[in-house]
Amino acid sequence: MLTSGFERRHGRFATRPTFAVRMARAIGFWMALAAGGLIIGMIGYAATEGMGLADAFVNAAMILSGMGPVSELHTTAGKVFAGLYAIFSGLIIVIATGFVLAPIFHRVLHRFHVETGRDE
């Protein structure tokens, strides 16, 4: 195995349990990134707009998912935070998607490179 945790190009194909562990790890990273991003958003909305827990949660969740804010923003600090948080959320989505798709793409591409042992 390489330092990336994936097998080499001409190595044996990973077993299903190994692939399941990789996917569980990737989904765990995705969940940690989403939870971290959500907490950052909730703290930011509470600090800049004085929102309560429920309002901060719904606004942060909607921006993190790409839907946009729910409540109207009243302060300049809140508007600046919302803009920066939207940019941050876009990056989080791309990074998290990469974590989840990497094991899948690797498995598909590795399938094409496994040597069959036959002379062709």
N, C-alpha and C positions, 0 to 999 in steps of 0.2 A: 504494500500500500504506500501511497505517497503521503506527504504531509497534509494534503487536502482531504484525506480520508477516502478517496476514490481509488479504485484499482487502476493498474496501468493499462495501456492500450491493448497489449497482447496478453494480459492476465486473464485469469478465469473470470467468468461472469459472476457477479454477486448473487448470492442466494436471496430468496424472498424475505427471510427474516432480517438479513443485513439491510436490504432495501427498506423494509418497514422501519428499522431503527433510524436509518437516514431520514426518512420522511417524518418520523416523530420528532427528531432533532430539529429539522427544518421548520416544522409547524410550531415547535416550542420557541424557536428564535422569532418567528413571525408574531406569535402571541406576546412575547416579551417586548418586541418593538412597538406593537400596537398599544399595549398597556402603558408602556413608558410614554409614548406620544400622547395618549389620552390624559395621563396624569399631568404632563407638561401643559396641555391645553386647559385643563380644569384649573390648575393653579394660576395660569396667565389670565383667564377670564375672571376668576374670582378677584385677583389683585388689581386688574386694570379697569374692570367694569363693575366690581362689587357684586357680582352675581352669586346667588346661592348655589349649593351643591348640585341640585337638579338642573338648573339653567346652565351652569358651567359645563356639566356633563353633556347635555344635549347639544350645545353649541360646539364643544370640542369634538364630539363624535361625528357630527354632521360635516365639519370641515375636514376631519381626518378621513372620512369616507368619500370626500370629494363633492358633497352635496351643497355646501355653503352654509353660512350662519343662519340661525333661526331667529334670534332676537336682534332688534336694531341696536347698533352700537352708539353710545352717547358721548364718549370721551375720545380725545385724540389718541391717548395712550392705548385705548381699547382697539381703535381702528388700526394703529401701527402694529399692535400685537397680532391682530387677526390676519393682517397681510403677511407678516413674517411667519406666523403659524401655518398659514395656507401653503407657503413655499416649503416649509419644513415638512408638512404633511405629504406633499407631493413626492418629496424625496424618500420619506419613510415607506410610502406605498411601493415605489420602484424597488427599493432595497429589500423589503419584505417579500415581494413577488419573486425577486431573484433567489432568495433563500429557499423558497418553496419549489420553484421550477428547476433549480440546478440539479437535484438528484434525478428528477424525471428526465430532463434533457440528457444528462450523462448516461443514464441507463439505455435510452433509445439510441444514442450515438455509439455507445460501447457495443451494442448488439451488432452494429454494422462492422465493427473492427475485430470481433472475436475470431481467432483462427479456428478453422474447422478441423485441422489436422490432415486434411487431404491435400495432395499435390494437384494443383490446377494449372 
